Amino acid sequence: MDLNVRSPCRQRERVVVIGAGVAGLSCAKKLMAEEKGRFDVTVLEARERIGGRVSTCDGLEEGANWIHEYVKANPLFELAGQAGMEGVFGDRYSIRVLKGKRRYFFDPGNRLGKALKKIDDIVDSQKVTVDAGSGAVPRISVEQMTEEAAREHCSPDIFSIVMAVLLEIQKQDWAKEPGAVSFQGINAGGVYSFREFGGEDYFIINGMARLIDKLSEGIGVRTGARVVEAAPCNQGVKVSYLFEGKINEILAAHVVSTLPLGVLQSGACSMPLTDRKKLALSRLKMGTAMKIIMQFDKPYWDAGEKSAFWIIIGEERANHVFFNLHKVSEKINTLVGWAVGDEALALEKLQEKEVRSRFLAVLQRHFPECVGENLKDFRIVTWDKDPLTGGAYTHIPLGVSPEEIDVLARPIGRLHFAGEHTSEYLGTLHGAFLSGERAAREIMKESPQSF
Ligand SMILES: Cc1cc2nc3c(=O)[nH]c(=O)nc-3n(C[C@H](O)[C@H](O)[C@H](O)COP(=O)(O)OP(=O)(O)OC[C@H]3O[C@@H](n4cnc5c(N)ncnc54)[C@H](O)[C@@H]3O)c2cc1C
């Protein structure tokens, strides 16, 4: 065991960061860049790769898709520029809906697209005040607020279709049915707003792996190192991790956990959590997401659909959502089925071949040549079965206060917490990034520059 909280080299203070996702890497980067030579930073990552929920495989995103609100104020804007990343803007309102024999085309410039954006913006700008004194959290869901806005501001002739599409988009935003997501959670006096910085969402061409490469430059990450315990002691925090079949120990002056909410909830890593933190962990939830990646030998969807980013096929049982990656991936002729919430949970119970048949059958009804023989590649990616994540991303369930997020962010002595679930911008890449920087600042403050 390495028992020295200061590394031999220049007596630097040792910091261990658990997890090499966006939060862990941004924390390490900030500690190393702004306090040159002051901290000896080690990142321990259980997977054999870095990036966490950012995972680009074969030009396709298995995890995060967009940088939301791609403007200067977004901390990822500069980084993406440095990484030379290029992308496509504004696909949130570029949607085709196929429902039986009916087709609806949503484009940012047409009546349906404008109505969609208007209601989306109105919902976003609403504020619901949480009465801090009483501690009571009004039970207002995202769906309820959306319906109220749509009833007031949407023409009756397009109300149903605009409402249906908006709820579908919001379901993707939270990986959970919007009726089960607290509206206060997304917008309680500025606690969380999906469009805080302004600007459109940006889909990176051929994937975000380069963002992770840029962020991790110069950072020492030990991959394949699964942390099993972080135990505060007199000198700092003792971290135990499994590496190549053996338990290793390292003593650090400060530790930052970026373990995802699902991992913290599972108890897979032992930590002395306060009762209040345990309560917050039991109240917050991660949604479920599944990606069904389908590459065909040709694009069998017609020209109209080719230019749209989303294709929603409406059925009695459930909508089926596909992302059309025509403009954004070198993996051409690809549709990515995207199931979230209850639908994803139901699909997880099926065998891979059943999911494949179901998605092919849905597509075939509208595009007859989308059949198995024309499929070149088929893959399913799930996140909530992954023990190193335990879900897709965090939301605040109906009736739960946004304060729980702050509780999760609070340090316990020299054990600090970061990750999207500790950020006011929960569920996002920029939220994860900012939470890592916040944890780094906590350490800098705690550790005066006396050596
Ligand atoms: C399908 C999907 C789509 C998404 N789409 C978007 C999007 O379009 N835009 C957006 O902004 N956000 C999106 N997100 C959310 C975004 O990916 C996350 O908010 C962000 O990546 C979280 O970063 P993080 O560092 O907090 O957590 P993670 O990326 O999960 O990093 C935590 C790290 O800890 C590691 N770890 C776990 N247990 C241990 C252990 N015991 N020891 C050591 N290491 C451990 C994990 O392997 C992981 O690398 C999406 C997420 C998913 C799953």
The ligand as an SDF file (V2000), in Angstrom:
LIG
                    3D

 53 58  0  0  0  0  0  0  0  0999 V2000
  -27.6940    6.7090  -24.0780 C   0  0  0  0  0  0  0  0  0  0  0  0
  -27.2760    8.0400  -23.5050 C   0  0  0  0  0  0  0  0  0  0  0  0
  -27.4750    9.1930  -24.2310 C   0  0  0  0  0  0  0  0  0  0  0  0
  -27.0820   10.4390  -23.7180 C   0  0  0  0  0  0  0  0  0  0  0  0
  -27.2330   11.5560  -24.4890 N   0  0  0  0  0  0  0  0  0  0  0  0
  -26.7290   12.7300  -24.0450 C   0  0  0  0  0  0  0  0  0  0  0  0
  -26.7050   13.8660  -24.9020 C   0  0  0  0  0  0  0  0  0  0  0  0
  -27.1120   13.7870  -26.0620 O   0  0  0  0  0  0  0  0  0  0  0  0
  -26.2010   15.0250  -24.4120 N   0  0  0  0  0  0  0  0  0  0  0  0
  -25.7250   15.1440  -23.1320 C   0  0  0  0  0  0  0  0  0  0  0  0
  -25.3020   16.2400  -22.7430 O   0  0  0  0  0  0  0  0  0  0  0  0
  -25.7240   14.0650  -22.3110 N   0  0  0  0  0  0  0  0  0  0  0  0
  -26.1880   12.8770  -22.7370 C   0  0  0  0  0  0  0  0  0  0  0  0
  -26.1360   11.7790  -21.9370 N   0  0  0  0  0  0  0  0  0  0  0  0
  -25.6730   11.9480  -20.5500 C   0  0  0  0  0  0  0  0  0  0  0  0
  -24.1530   12.0480  -20.4820 C   0  0  0  0  0  0  0  0  0  0  0  0
  -23.5780   10.9910  -21.2040 O   0  0  0  0  0  0  0  0  0  0  0  0
  -23.7430   11.9790  -19.0220 C   0  0  0  0  0  0  0  0  0  0  0  0
  -24.4140   12.9940  -18.2960 O   0  0  0  0  0  0  0  0  0  0  0  0
  -22.2490   12.1510  -18.7980 C   0  0  0  0  0  0  0  0  0  0  0  0
  -21.4880   11.4520  -19.7440 O   0  0  0  0  0  0  0  0  0  0  0  0
  -21.9360   11.6650  -17.3930 C   0  0  0  0  0  0  0  0  0  0  0  0
  -20.5720   11.8210  -17.1140 O   0  0  0  0  0  0  0  0  0  0  0  0
  -20.0270   11.4000  -15.6820 P   0  0  0  0  0  0  0  0  0  0  0  0
  -18.5650   11.6130  -15.6940 O   0  0  0  0  0  0  0  0  0  0  0  0
  -20.8380   12.0460  -14.6330 O   0  0  0  0  0  0  0  0  0  0  0  0
  -20.3660    9.8310  -15.5580 O   0  0  0  0  0  0  0  0  0  0  0  0
  -19.7920    8.6150  -16.4110 P   0  0  0  0  0  0  0  0  0  0  0  0
  -19.5290    9.0150  -17.8170 O   0  0  0  0  0  0  0  0  0  0  0  0
  -20.7150    7.4940  -16.2020 O   0  0  0  0  0  0  0  0  0  0  0  0
  -18.3840    8.3310  -15.7240 O   0  0  0  0  0  0  0  0  0  0  0  0
  -18.2500    7.6000  -14.5290 C   0  0  0  0  0  0  0  0  0  0  0  0
  -17.0680    6.6490  -14.7000 C   0  0  0  0  0  0  0  0  0  0  0  0
  -16.9100    5.9080  -13.4840 O   0  0  0  0  0  0  0  0  0  0  0  0
  -16.5020    4.6030  -13.8400 C   0  0  0  0  0  0  0  0  0  0  0  0
  -16.7640    3.7080  -12.7050 N   0  0  0  0  0  0  0  0  0  0  0  0
  -17.9360    3.1720  -12.2990 C   0  0  0  0  0  0  0  0  0  0  0  0
  -17.7450    2.4280  -11.1980 N   0  0  0  0  0  0  0  0  0  0  0  0
  -16.4170    2.4810  -10.9110 C   0  0  0  0  0  0  0  0  0  0  0  0
  -15.5930    1.9460   -9.8670 C   0  0  0  0  0  0  0  0  0  0  0  0
  -16.1160    1.1760   -8.8940 N   0  0  0  0  0  0  0  0  0  0  0  0
  -14.2810    2.2150   -9.8720 N   0  0  0  0  0  0  0  0  0  0  0  0
  -13.7230    3.0110  -10.8390 C   0  0  0  0  0  0  0  0  0  0  0  0
  -14.4640    3.5480  -11.8480 N   0  0  0  0  0  0  0  0  0  0  0  0
  -15.7830    3.3070  -11.8620 C   0  0  0  0  0  0  0  0  0  0  0  0
  -17.3450    4.2940  -15.0610 C   0  0  0  0  0  0  0  0  0  0  0  0
  -16.8050    3.2250  -15.7990 O   0  0  0  0  0  0  0  0  0  0  0  0
  -17.2900    5.6230  -15.8020 C   0  0  0  0  0  0  0  0  0  0  0  0
  -16.2170    5.6680  -16.7180 O   0  0  0  0  0  0  0  0  0  0  0  0
  -26.4900   10.5200  -22.4360 C   0  0  0  0  0  0  0  0  0  0  0  0
  -26.2840    9.3490  -21.7010 C   0  0  0  0  0  0  0  0  0  0  0  0
  -26.6750    8.1200  -22.2340 C   0  0  0  0  0  0  0  0  0  0  0  0
  -26.4380    6.8670  -21.4260 C   0  0  0  0  0  0  0  0  0  0  0  0
  1  2  1  0
  2  3  1  0
  2 52  2  0
  3  4  2  0
  4  5  1  0
  4 50  1  0
  5  6  2  0
  6  7  1  0
  6 13  1  0
  7  8  2  0
  7  9  1  0
  9 10  1  0
 10 11  2  0
 10 12  1  0
 12 13  2  0
 13 14  1  0
 14 15  1  0
 14 50  1  0
 15 16  1  0
 16 17  1  0
 16 18  1  0
 18 19  1  0
 18 20  1  0
 20 21  1  0
 20 22  1  0
 22 23  1  0
 23 24  1  0
 24 25  2  0
 24 26  1  0
 24 27  1  0
 27 28  1  0
 28 29  2  0
 28 30  1  0
 28 31  1  0
 31 32  1  0
 32 33  1  0
 33 34  1  0
 33 48  1  0
 34 35  1  0
 35 36  1  0
 35 46  1  0
 36 37  1  0
 36 45  1  0
 37 38  2  0
 38 39  1  0
 39 40  1  0
 39 45  2  0
 40 41  1  0
 40 42  2  0
 42 43  1  0
 43 44  2  0
 44 45  1  0
 46 47  1  0
 46 48  1  0
 48 49  1  0
 50 51  2  0
 51 52  1  0
 52 53  1  0
M  END
$$$$
